[in-house]
């Protein structure tokens, strides 16, 4: 294979070189470990930190979770408060509306006594304390009277004319937005109701309410310091405010604030108030007045709470860290001292001295000292055992070399960089000669053809990763032998192939056996060819014989049918001639002759069809089996009508078949299902299913059934289970059906029992090849 140095270093020497160095005292030289930079104290401190840190992170996470949940709950509670304030505002307005509706039904107003009504309105306002004035306006928005002015005084147009117009248009109460009264010269809110007479609105009566009344609602809520509650009308104008109401009533909130309010009925948002204070506002809208109530919480108050809690948490964490690190420092010193005491005794063991365990204050250090003492004893025992192993390895190597020689097996290693090859002695013994360099093996150690294949395999070993070759070797004694050479690539860290290693095995006996097998196969192939030629000649002769038999059958049938027709014809003439003039039995005998003559003609025709099946058959085509069934049912219509039979069909596939012959099979099976039924109206069902590579057709009936002993006999030609008088027939129909199915490459069988009906099955191959070749019958 390659340049090989004779003789490999002993296997025992290779193994011994891998063992630890042993000094004269019998102890192994310790390998210097990489120095660690971590002390016990440091590790304990990190351990404390590792133990405390998850808890601290968890506490921080829990704090933020509770803060977030608390804030969410605060938002829910604030929205609830806003809803309550909305209800309070609605209640105040509804009280004013009830008072206005009471005044609108006053008798003085109905009777047109406006002066009397003026006095009544002033008295009602004084008693109820709900509003500041009562206004009566007409359809044009002109004040008819105003309780804040004397009756008959000249009055300007009504300042809330839009509300009055809405009352006249809808006939329903209405609430105004904040407006400035033209008589009182103050911001007001009007609650207007209709005054009707004979079903028509004649006046709009409004009670005017001061915004200060709504401020009173806000002041009773007891909101926390810094919180601001605001009531806004339908246009977003501030009607009342729990803080600095005089400054903000009649104004609108900041644009972003107002836009959010007007876009939704209820919610929470972050915004900045007009006084520049960042807040979190919860708001709700009244479904009655379309007014809104907002409660604003300064964000600074929430942030201050978070900062205070974080400060307390950080203070506790710092205390925990300080305590844990102090304890770790003290305990680390004690542990480190116990382990430092083991340094000198361990060095003594390395020098071959006796190990003396020092006192230890840590139980693990004491256990380590005892383990080191046991290890020192075991080390001496191991040294003695290594010497025994060395002697055993030398013996094993000798036995391995003998095994290689007996198995005709060898191993090799080729360093591609130094060209050095190490091979086992068994390779030279196997080849019977020294192994020259690979370049010199061409035509010497290896045959030229084998060397070329080996060289090609070595050139491509980087891509293939190895090779497995059978090569022919010229033995030193002059003969040749075959060996199997296996090689595998050895790569460096960069993936380059730097060496090859492998094995060789003598396969001469196997090669000789393969040569003998090839020779025998050649002889067998020759015999097969000769036998095939004989079979072909026999088949040609058989075909010729079949053709002669078919010709003979046709001629015989023709020759038989001519006299049969004559017999039938003359018998018929005789029957006509003697009818009524001779014994009645003569007529019966004549009819019997004619009937049997017809039966014999039918039998001859059926037999002729059976013998000529392969000749009459046409090449297969794609046939829709359902259409074939429909044609069969139409041809049997008379028989079906006479017997009252029920013939049904499931889904049938398209198959590769002879259309005429497929129709013959279906017609015969359906016809038999109708004929062999004596006790009830016949029922015949045709169906098909796919089983692997076959279409399996089934024709089931409810007839008299067939004894399982006769299941195969009924497919034999001329085999009949009933007499002709019981069921007419030739005894060829089922045999013909089976032969047609076999011609199509399928098979035919029956499942039946007496009195349980029959199911006839036949299979056709699943094939899309319309030019399929019929199977010879």
Secondary structure, 3 states (H helix, E strand, C coil): CCCCECCCCCHHHHHHHCCCCECCCCCECCCCCCCCCCCHHHHHHHHHHHHHHHHHHHHHHHHHHHHHHHHHHHHHHHHHHHHHHHHHHHHHHHHHHHHHHHHHCCHHHHCCCHHHHHHHHHHHHHHHCCCCEEEEECCCCEEEEECCCCCCCCCCECCCHHHHHHHHHHCCCEECCCEECCCCCCEEEEEEEEEEECCEEEEEEEEEEECHHHHHHHHCCCCCCCCEEEEECCCCEEEEECCCHHHHCCCECCHHHHHHHHHCCEEEEEEECCCCCEEEEEEEECCCCCCEEEEEEEHHHHHHHHHHHHHHHHHHHHHHHHHHHHHHHHHHHHHHHHHHCHHHHHHHHHCCCCCCCCCCCCHHHHHHHHHHHHHHHHHHHHHHHHHHHHHHHHHHHHHHHHHHHHHCEEEEEEECCCCCEEECHHHHHHHCCCCCCHHHCECCCECHHHHHHHHHHHHCHHHHCEEEEEEEEECCCCCEEEEEEEEEEEECCCCCEEEEEEEEEECHHHHHHHHHHHHHHHHHHHHHHHHHHHHHHHHHHHHHHHHHHHHHHHHHHHHHHHHHHHHHHHHHHHHHHHCCCCCHHHHHHHHHHHHHHHHHHHHHHHHHHHHCHHHHCCCCEEEEHHHHHHHHHHHCHHHHHHHCCEEEECCCCEEEECHHHHHHHHHHHHHHHHHCCCCCCCEEEEEEEEECCEEEEEEEECCCCCCHHHCCHHHCCCCCCCCCCCCCCCCCHHHHHHHHHHHCCCCEEEEECCCCCEEEEEEEECCCCCCCCCCCC
